[in-house]
Amino acid sequence: MYNFISEIGAVLSPVVAGVLRDSTGNWGIPLILDGVLLAASCLFVIGVSTKVIHPVSVQPVIKRDVP
């Protein structure tokens, strides 16, 4: 799934940058957008925790026969 999402970005990025360049006449806006997306992705990577969370062990339930 991660690779699929990356490929969507790889396909759409040149199209969006080209449309922005054609509409504004310069490369400033597409490059600023790329920088903002890069900074946001860096913040997301920094926010990922490397701490491994182990599941809480569950004690077995002892069934007793009630008379």
PyMOL Python script that loads the backbone (N, CA, C, O; Angstrom):
from pymol import cmd

cmd.read_pdbstr("""\
ATOM      1  N   MET A   1       0.830  -1.193   0.000  1.00  0.00           N
ATOM      2  CA  MET A   1       0.000   0.000   0.000  1.00  0.00           C
ATOM      3  C   MET A   1       0.875   1.258   0.000  1.00  0.00           C
ATOM      4  O   MET A   1       0.562   2.245  -0.667  1.00  0.00           O
ATOM      5  N   TYR A   2       1.970   1.208   0.754  1.00  0.00           N
ATOM      6  CA  TYR A   2       2.861   2.370   0.812  1.00  0.00           C
ATOM      7  C   TYR A   2       3.432   2.687  -0.564  1.00  0.00           C
ATOM      8  O   TYR A   2       3.528   3.853  -0.945  1.00  0.00           O
ATOM      9  N   ASN A   3       3.810   1.656  -1.306  1.00  0.00           N
ATOM     10  CA  ASN A   3       4.370   1.855  -2.631  1.00  0.00           C
ATOM     11  C   ASN A   3       3.325   2.450  -3.571  1.00  0.00           C
ATOM     12  O   ASN A   3       3.655   3.292  -4.405  1.00  0.00           O
ATOM     13  N   PHE A   4       2.080   2.026  -3.447  1.00  0.00           N
ATOM     14  CA  PHE A   4       1.002   2.553  -4.279  1.00  0.00           C
ATOM     15  C   PHE A   4       0.803   4.045  -4.034  1.00  0.00           C
ATOM     16  O   PHE A   4       0.630   4.812  -4.981  1.00  0.00           O
ATOM     17  N   ILE A   5       0.827   4.455  -2.777  1.00  0.00           N
ATOM     18  CA  ILE A   5       0.668   5.871  -2.450  1.00  0.00           C
ATOM     19  C   ILE A   5       1.851   6.681  -2.983  1.00  0.00           C
ATOM     20  O   ILE A   5       1.669   7.800  -3.463  1.00  0.00           O
ATOM     21  N   SER A   6       3.045   6.131  -2.902  1.00  0.00           N
ATOM     22  CA  SER A   6       4.226   6.818  -3.438  1.00  0.00           C
ATOM     23  C   SER A   6       4.128   6.985  -4.950  1.00  0.00           C
ATOM     24  O   SER A   6       4.503   8.024  -5.494  1.00  0.00           O
ATOM     25  N   GLU A   7       3.629   5.967  -5.615  1.00  0.00           N
ATOM     26  CA  GLU A   7       3.500   6.046  -7.073  1.00  0.00           C
ATOM     27  C   GLU A   7       2.461   7.075  -7.499  1.00  0.00           C
ATOM     28  O   GLU A   7       2.624   7.722  -8.534  1.00  0.00           O
ATOM     29  N   ILE A   8       1.405   7.236  -6.724  1.00  0.00           N
ATOM     30  CA  ILE A   8       0.419   8.279  -7.030  1.00  0.00           C
ATOM     31  C   ILE A   8       1.090   9.651  -6.986  1.00  0.00           C
ATOM     32  O   ILE A   8       0.867  10.485  -7.863  1.00  0.00           O
ATOM     33  N   GLY A   9       1.911   9.877  -5.961  1.00  0.00           N
ATOM     34  CA  GLY A   9       2.644  11.138  -5.866  1.00  0.00           C
ATOM     35  C   GLY A   9       3.625  11.326  -7.006  1.00  0.00           C
ATOM     36  O   GLY A   9       3.789  12.436  -7.512  1.00  0.00           O
ATOM     37  N   ALA A  10       4.282  10.239  -7.414  1.00  0.00           N
ATOM     38  CA  ALA A  10       5.256  10.323  -8.510  1.00  0.00           C
ATOM     39  C   ALA A  10       4.576  10.641  -9.836  1.00  0.00           C
ATOM     40  O   ALA A  10       5.165  11.304 -10.690  1.00  0.00           O
ATOM     41  N   VAL A  11       3.352  10.179 -10.015  1.00  0.00           N
ATOM     42  CA  VAL A  11       2.624  10.448 -11.261  1.00  0.00           C
ATOM     43  C   VAL A  11       2.025  11.855 -11.247  1.00  0.00           C
ATOM     44  O   VAL A  11       2.066  12.551 -12.261  1.00  0.00           O
ATOM     45  N   LEU A  12       1.474  12.276 -10.120  1.00  0.00           N
ATOM     46  CA  LEU A  12       0.786  13.562 -10.064  1.00  0.00           C
ATOM     47  C   LEU A  12       1.721  14.761  -9.914  1.00  0.00           C
ATOM     48  O   LEU A  12       1.371  15.867 -10.326  1.00  0.00           O
ATOM     49  N   SER A  13       2.880  14.564  -9.344  1.00  0.00           N
ATOM     50  CA  SER A  13       3.782  15.686  -9.083  1.00  0.00           C
ATOM     51  C   SER A  13       4.175  16.463 -10.339  1.00  0.00           C
ATOM     52  O   SER A  13       4.062  17.689 -10.332  1.00  0.00           O
ATOM     53  N   PRO A  14       4.630  15.821 -11.414  1.00  0.00           N
ATOM     54  CA  PRO A  14       4.983  16.595 -12.605  1.00  0.00           C
ATOM     55  C   PRO A  14       3.778  17.277 -13.251  1.00  0.00           C
ATOM     56  O   PRO A  14       3.900  18.367 -13.810  1.00  0.00           O
ATOM     57  N   VAL A  15       2.631  16.639 -13.171  1.00  0.00           N
ATOM     58  CA  VAL A  15       1.419  17.234 -13.765  1.00  0.00           C
ATOM     59  C   VAL A  15       1.023  18.493 -13.008  1.00  0.00           C
ATOM     60  O   VAL A  15       0.757  19.533 -13.612  1.00  0.00           O
ATOM     61  N   VAL A  16       0.985  18.394 -11.682  1.00  0.00           N
ATOM     62  CA  VAL A  16       0.609  19.557 -10.870  1.00  0.00           C
ATOM     63  C   VAL A  16       1.632  20.678 -11.031  1.00  0.00           C
ATOM     64  O   VAL A  16       1.257  21.843 -11.164  1.00  0.00           O
ATOM     65  N   ALA A  17       2.924  20.337 -11.021  1.00  0.00           N
ATOM     66  CA  ALA A  17       3.963  21.363 -11.201  1.00  0.00           C
ATOM     67  C   ALA A  17       3.851  22.015 -12.577  1.00  0.00           C
ATOM     68  O   ALA A  17       4.039  23.224 -12.704  1.00  0.00           O
ATOM     69  N   GLY A  18       3.549  21.229 -13.604  1.00  0.00           N
ATOM     70  CA  GLY A  18       3.394  21.795 -14.948  1.00  0.00           C
ATOM     71  C   GLY A  18       2.198  22.718 -15.065  1.00  0.00           C
ATOM     72  O   GLY A  18       2.274  23.769 -15.701  1.00  0.00           O
ATOM     73  N   VAL A  19       1.096  22.325 -14.450  1.00  0.00           N
ATOM     74  CA  VAL A  19      -0.104  23.182 -14.486  1.00  0.00           C
ATOM     75  C   VAL A  19       0.154  24.482 -13.739  1.00  0.00           C
ATOM     76  O   VAL A  19      -0.240  25.553 -14.201  1.00  0.00           O
ATOM     77  N   LEU A  20       0.816  24.396 -12.584  1.00  0.00           N
ATOM     78  CA  LEU A  20       1.130  25.621 -11.842  1.00  0.00           C
ATOM     79  C   LEU A  20       2.106  26.503 -12.608  1.00  0.00           C
ATOM     80  O   LEU A  20       1.971  27.727 -12.590  1.00  0.00           O
ATOM     81  N   ARG A  21       3.083  25.908 -13.277  1.00  0.00           N
ATOM     82  CA  ARG A  21       4.044  26.693 -14.060  1.00  0.00           C
ATOM     83  C   ARG A  21       3.363  27.359 -15.243  1.00  0.00           C
ATOM     84  O   ARG A  21       3.649  28.515 -15.556  1.00  0.00           O
ATOM     85  N   ASP A  22       2.460  26.634 -15.908  1.00  0.00           N
ATOM     86  CA  ASP A  22       1.751  27.205 -17.054  1.00  0.00           C
ATOM     87  C   ASP A  22       0.797  28.323 -16.633  1.00  0.00           C
ATOM     88  O   ASP A  22       0.626  29.303 -17.359  1.00  0.00           O
ATOM     89  N   SER A  23       0.178  28.178 -15.463  1.00  0.00           N
ATOM     90  CA  SER A  23      -0.780  29.201 -15.042  1.00  0.00           C
ATOM     91  C   SER A  23      -0.101  30.446 -14.479  1.00  0.00           C
ATOM     92  O   SER A  23      -0.635  31.548 -14.606  1.00  0.00           O
ATOM     93  N   THR A  24       1.081  30.286 -13.852  1.00  0.00           N
ATOM     94  CA  THR A  24       1.747  31.450 -13.268  1.00  0.00           C
ATOM     95  C   THR A  24       2.851  32.012 -14.157  1.00  0.00           C
ATOM     96  O   THR A  24       3.178  33.194 -14.050  1.00  0.00           O
ATOM     97  N   GLY A  25       3.428  31.200 -15.023  1.00  0.00           N
ATOM     98  CA  GLY A  25       4.487  31.670 -15.907  1.00  0.00           C
ATOM     99  C   GLY A  25       5.890  31.552 -15.337  1.00  0.00           C
ATOM    100  O   GLY A  25       6.857  31.886 -16.021  1.00  0.00           O
ATOM    101  N   ASN A  26       6.026  31.085 -14.098  1.00  0.00           N
ATOM    102  CA  ASN A  26       7.357  30.872 -13.533  1.00  0.00           C
ATOM    103  C   ASN A  26       7.350  29.620 -12.656  1.00  0.00           C
ATOM    104  O   ASN A  26       6.299  29.047 -12.371  1.00  0.00           O
ATOM    105  N   TRP A  27       8.542  29.214 -12.240  1.00  0.00           N
ATOM    106  CA  TRP A  27       8.689  27.987 -11.458  1.00  0.00           C
ATOM    107  C   TRP A  27       8.649  28.247  -9.959  1.00  0.00           C
ATOM    108  O   TRP A  27       8.843  27.310  -9.185  1.00  0.00           O
ATOM    109  N   GLY A  28       8.411  29.454  -9.522  1.00  0.00           N
ATOM    110  CA  GLY A  28       8.441  29.790  -8.095  1.00  0.00           C
ATOM    111  C   GLY A  28       7.405  29.043  -7.269  1.00  0.00           C
ATOM    112  O   GLY A  28       7.737  28.435  -6.251  1.00  0.00           O
ATOM    113  N   ILE A  29       6.158  29.088  -7.702  1.00  0.00           N
ATOM    114  CA  ILE A  29       5.075  28.437  -6.940  1.00  0.00           C
ATOM    115  C   ILE A  29       5.265  26.920  -6.865  1.00  0.00           C
ATOM    116  O   ILE A  29       5.142  26.358  -5.777  1.00  0.00           O
ATOM    117  N   PRO A  30       5.561  26.226  -7.987  1.00  0.00           N
ATOM    118  CA  PRO A  30       5.776  24.772  -7.855  1.00  0.00           C
ATOM    119  C   PRO A  30       6.947  24.409  -6.940  1.00  0.00           C
ATOM    120  O   PRO A  30       6.876  23.414  -6.219  1.00  0.00           O
ATOM    121  N   LEU A  31       8.014  25.197  -6.960  1.00  0.00           N
ATOM    122  CA  LEU A  31       9.154  24.896  -6.094  1.00  0.00           C
ATOM    123  C   LEU A  31       8.838  25.168  -4.627  1.00  0.00           C
ATOM    124  O   LEU A  31       9.295  24.441  -3.746  1.00  0.00           O
ATOM    125  N   ILE A  32       8.059  26.213  -4.366  1.00  0.00           N
ATOM    126  CA  ILE A  32       7.633  26.486  -2.993  1.00  0.00           C
ATOM    127  C   ILE A  32       6.732  25.354  -2.504  1.00  0.00           C
ATOM    128  O   ILE A  32       6.863  24.906  -1.365  1.00  0.00           O
ATOM    129  N   LEU A  33       5.821  24.891  -3.354  1.00  0.00           N
ATOM    130  CA  LEU A  33       4.955  23.775  -2.985  1.00  0.00           C
ATOM    131  C   LEU A  33       5.775  22.522  -2.690  1.00  0.00           C
ATOM    132  O   LEU A  33       5.497  21.815  -1.722  1.00  0.00           O
ATOM    133  N   ASP A  34       6.781  22.244  -3.513  1.00  0.00           N
ATOM    134  CA  ASP A  34       7.652  21.091  -3.258  1.00  0.00           C
ATOM    135  C   ASP A  34       8.376  21.228  -1.919  1.00  0.00           C
ATOM    136  O   ASP A  34       8.507  20.253  -1.178  1.00  0.00           O
ATOM    137  N   GLY A  35       8.842  22.425  -1.614  1.00  0.00           N
ATOM    138  CA  GLY A  35       9.528  22.651  -0.342  1.00  0.00           C
ATOM    139  C   GLY A  35       8.607  22.470   0.851  1.00  0.00           C
ATOM    140  O   GLY A  35       9.007  21.900   1.866  1.00  0.00           O
ATOM    141  N   VAL A  36       7.378  22.952   0.734  1.00  0.00           N
ATOM    142  CA  VAL A  36       6.408  22.801   1.822  1.00  0.00           C
ATOM    143  C   VAL A  36       6.085  21.327   2.035  1.00  0.00           C
ATOM    144  O   VAL A  36       6.022  20.867   3.175  1.00  0.00           O
ATOM    145  N   LEU A  37       5.881  20.584   0.950  1.00  0.00           N
ATOM    146  CA  LEU A  37       5.591  19.154   1.072  1.00  0.00           C
ATOM    147  C   LEU A  37       6.779  18.395   1.661  1.00  0.00           C
ATOM    148  O   LEU A  37       6.596  17.469   2.451  1.00  0.00           O
ATOM    149  N   LEU A  38       7.989  18.784   1.280  1.00  0.00           N
ATOM    150  CA  LEU A  38       9.186  18.142   1.824  1.00  0.00           C
ATOM    151  C   LEU A  38       9.326  18.426   3.321  1.00  0.00           C
ATOM    152  O   LEU A  38       9.661  17.530   4.097  1.00  0.00           O
ATOM    153  N   ALA A  39       9.070  19.673   3.726  1.00  0.00           N
ATOM    154  CA  ALA A  39       9.153  20.016   5.151  1.00  0.00           C
ATOM    155  C   ALA A  39       8.085  19.271   5.951  1.00  0.00           C
ATOM    156  O   ALA A  39       8.352  18.802   7.057  1.00  0.00           O
ATOM    157  N   ALA A  40       6.876  19.160   5.395  1.00  0.00           N
ATOM    158  CA  ALA A  40       5.812  18.427   6.095  1.00  0.00           C
ATOM    159  C   ALA A  40       6.174  16.952   6.234  1.00  0.00           C
ATOM    160  O   ALA A  40       5.935  16.349   7.280  1.00  0.00           O
ATOM    161  N   SER A  41       6.744  16.374   5.191  1.00  0.00           N
ATOM    162  CA  SER A  41       7.117  14.961   5.284  1.00  0.00           C
ATOM    163  C   SER A  41       8.244  14.754   6.292  1.00  0.00           C
ATOM    164  O   SER A  41       8.283  13.727   6.969  1.00  0.00           O
ATOM    165  N   CYS A  42       9.152  15.707   6.399  1.00  0.00           N
ATOM    166  CA  CYS A  42      10.219  15.608   7.413  1.00  0.00           C
ATOM    167  C   CYS A  42       9.633  15.645   8.821  1.00  0.00           C
ATOM    168  O   CYS A  42      10.080  14.905   9.697  1.00  0.00           O
ATOM    169  N   LEU A  43       8.641  16.495   9.043  1.00  0.00           N
ATOM    170  CA  LEU A  43       7.996  16.556  10.356  1.00  0.00           C
ATOM    171  C   LEU A  43       7.276  15.247  10.666  1.00  0.00           C
ATOM    172  O   LEU A  43       7.292  14.784  11.806  1.00  0.00           O
ATOM    173  N   PHE A  44       6.648  14.653   9.660  1.00  0.00           N
ATOM    174  CA  PHE A  44       5.976  13.375   9.876  1.00  0.00           C
ATOM    175  C   PHE A  44       6.984  12.280  10.212  1.00  0.00           C
ATOM    176  O   PHE A  44       6.722  11.441  11.075  1.00  0.00           O
ATOM    177  N   VAL A  45       8.123  12.280   9.544  1.00  0.00           N
ATOM    178  CA  VAL A  45       9.151  11.265   9.813  1.00  0.00           C
ATOM    179  C   VAL A  45       9.711  11.444  11.220  1.00  0.00           C
ATOM    180  O   VAL A  45       9.951  10.461  11.921  1.00  0.00           O
ATOM    181  N   ILE A  46       9.919  12.679  11.634  1.00  0.00           N
ATOM    182  CA  ILE A  46      10.417  12.942  12.983  1.00  0.00           C
ATOM    183  C   ILE A  46       9.390  12.477  14.019  1.00  0.00           C
ATOM    184  O   ILE A  46       9.760  12.007  15.095  1.00  0.00           O
ATOM    185  N   GLY A  47       8.115  12.607  13.697  1.00  0.00           N
ATOM    186  CA  GLY A  47       7.058  12.224  14.631  1.00  0.00           C
ATOM    187  C   GLY A  47       6.846  10.736  14.776  1.00  0.00           C
ATOM    188  O   GLY A  47       6.129  10.306  15.679  1.00  0.00           O
ATOM    189  N   VAL A  48       7.448   9.936  13.913  1.00  0.00           N
ATOM    190  CA  VAL A  48       7.275   8.484  14.006  1.00  0.00           C
ATOM    191  C   VAL A  48       8.105   7.968  15.177  1.00  0.00           C
ATOM    192  O   VAL A  48       9.293   8.267  15.294  1.00  0.00           O
ATOM    193  N   SER A  49       7.475   7.208  16.017  1.00  0.00           N
ATOM    194  CA  SER A  49       8.156   6.664  17.184  1.00  0.00           C
ATOM    195  C   SER A  49       8.856   5.367  16.816  1.00  0.00           C
ATOM    196  O   SER A  49       8.300   4.532  16.102  1.00  0.00           O
ATOM    197  N   THR A  50      10.077   5.200  17.304  1.00  0.00           N
ATOM    198  CA  THR A  50      10.807   3.958  17.060  1.00  0.00           C
ATOM    199  C   THR A  50      10.679   3.010  18.242  1.00  0.00           C
ATOM    200  O   THR A  50      11.229   1.909  18.220  1.00  0.00           O
ATOM    201  N   LYS A  51       9.960   3.431  19.268  1.00  0.00           N
ATOM    202  CA  LYS A  51       9.781   2.601  20.444  1.00  0.00           C
ATOM    203  C   LYS A  51       8.829   1.455  20.099  1.00  0.00           C
ATOM    204  O   LYS A  51       7.745   1.670  19.555  1.00  0.00           O
ATOM    205  N   VAL A  52       9.252   0.250  20.423  1.00  0.00           N
ATOM    206  CA  VAL A  52       8.429  -0.923  20.160  1.00  0.00           C
ATOM    207  C   VAL A  52       7.458  -1.095  21.318  1.00  0.00           C
ATOM    208  O   VAL A  52       7.855  -1.143  22.482  1.00  0.00           O
ATOM    209  N   ILE A  53       6.204  -1.185  20.982  1.00  0.00           N
ATOM    210  CA  ILE A  53       5.176  -1.366  21.996  1.00  0.00           C
ATOM    211  C   ILE A  53       4.806  -2.839  22.027  1.00  0.00           C
ATOM    212  O   ILE A  53       4.347  -3.394  21.029  1.00  0.00           O
ATOM    213  N   HIS A  54       5.006  -3.463  23.171  1.00  0.00           N
ATOM    214  CA  HIS A  54       4.676  -4.869  23.325  1.00  0.00           C
ATOM    215  C   HIS A  54       3.242  -4.984  23.842  1.00  0.00           C
ATOM    216  O   HIS A  54       2.822  -4.207  24.699  1.00  0.00           O
ATOM    217  N   PRO A  55       2.506  -5.944  23.324  1.00  0.00           N
ATOM    218  CA  PRO A  55       1.129  -6.094  23.806  1.00  0.00           C
ATOM    219  C   PRO A  55       1.121  -6.540  25.269  1.00  0.00           C
ATOM    220  O   PRO A  55       2.021  -7.240  25.732  1.00  0.00           O
ATOM    221  N   VAL A  56       0.102  -6.123  25.960  1.00  0.00           N
ATOM    222  CA  VAL A  56      -0.046  -6.484  27.370  1.00  0.00           C
ATOM    223  C   VAL A  56      -0.431  -7.951  27.437  1.00  0.00           C
ATOM    224  O   VAL A  56      -1.328  -8.406  26.726  1.00  0.00           O
ATOM    225  N   SER A  57       0.259  -8.686  28.299  1.00  0.00           N
ATOM    226  CA  SER A  57      -0.062 -10.104  28.413  1.00  0.00           C
ATOM    227  C   SER A  57      -1.377 -10.261  29.157  1.00  0.00           C
ATOM    228  O   SER A  57      -1.626  -9.585  30.155  1.00  0.00           O
ATOM    229  N   VAL A  58      -2.198 -11.144  28.668  1.00  0.00           N
ATOM    230  CA  VAL A  58      -3.504 -11.389  29.250  1.00  0.00           C
ATOM    231  C   VAL A  58      -3.431 -12.660  30.077  1.00  0.00           C
ATOM    232  O   VAL A  58      -2.963 -13.698  29.609  1.00  0.00           O
ATOM    233  N   GLN A  59      -3.902 -12.561  31.320  1.00  0.00           N
ATOM    234  CA  GLN A  59      -3.920 -13.723  32.186  1.00  0.00           C
ATOM    235  C   GLN A  59      -5.047 -14.661  31.756  1.00  0.00           C
ATOM    236  O   GLN A  59      -6.140 -14.197  31.432  1.00  0.00           O
ATOM    237  N   PRO A  60      -4.800 -15.971  31.749  1.00  0.00           N
ATOM    238  CA  PRO A  60      -5.860 -16.901  31.363  1.00  0.00           C
ATOM    239  C   PRO A  60      -6.998 -16.908  32.386  1.00  0.00           C
ATOM    240  O   PRO A  60      -6.780 -16.760  33.588  1.00  0.00           O
ATOM    241  N   VAL A  61      -8.178 -17.076  31.889  1.00  0.00           N
ATOM    242  CA  VAL A  61      -9.357 -17.116  32.758  1.00  0.00           C
ATOM    243  C   VAL A  61      -9.540 -18.548  33.233  1.00  0.00           C
ATOM    244  O   VAL A  61      -9.586 -19.484  32.435  1.00  0.00           O
ATOM    245  N   ILE A  62      -9.645 -18.702  34.556  1.00  0.00           N
ATOM    246  CA  ILE A  62      -9.844 -20.029  35.125  1.00  0.00           C
ATOM    247  C   ILE A  62     -11.334 -20.216  35.349  1.00  0.00           C
ATOM    248  O   ILE A  62     -11.965 -19.460  36.087  1.00  0.00           O
ATOM    249  N   LYS A  63     -11.888 -21.234  34.701  1.00  0.00           N
ATOM    250  CA  LYS A  63     -13.317 -21.516  34.856  1.00  0.00           C
ATOM    251  C   LYS A  63     -13.503 -22.507  35.995  1.00  0.00           C
ATOM    252  O   LYS A  63     -12.824 -23.530  36.070  1.00  0.00           O
ATOM    253  N   ARG A  64     -14.422 -22.186  36.865  1.00  0.00           N
ATOM    254  CA  ARG A  64     -14.718 -23.049  38.004  1.00  0.00           C
ATOM    255  C   ARG A  64     -16.151 -23.535  37.878  1.00  0.00           C
ATOM    256  O   ARG A  64     -17.046 -22.796  37.468  1.00  0.00           O
ATOM    257  N   ASP A  65     -16.342 -24.773  38.232  1.00  0.00           N
ATOM    258  CA  ASP A  65     -17.696 -25.312  38.237  1.00  0.00           C
ATOM    259  C   ASP A  65     -18.404 -24.863  39.490  1.00  0.00           C
ATOM    260  O   ASP A  65     -17.933 -25.097  40.602  1.00  0.00           O
ATOM    261  N   VAL A  66     -19.533 -24.219  39.307  1.00  0.00           N
ATOM    262  CA  VAL A  66     -20.312 -23.733  40.439  1.00  0.00           C
ATOM    263  C   VAL A  66     -21.469 -24.723  40.648  1.00  0.00           C
ATOM    264  O   VAL A  66     -22.223 -24.994  39.713  1.00  0.00           O
ATOM    265  N   PRO A  67     -21.617 -25.278  41.899  1.00  0.00           N
ATOM    266  CA  PRO A  67     -22.709 -26.233  42.127  1.00  0.00           C
ATOM    267  C   PRO A  67     -24.065 -25.609  42.156  1.00  0.00           C
ATOM    268  O   PRO A  67     -25.063 -26.306  42.340  1.00  0.00           O
TER     269      PRO A  67
END
""", "prot")
cmd.dss("prot")
cmd.show_as("cartoon", "prot")
cmd.util.cbc("prot")
cmd.orient("prot")
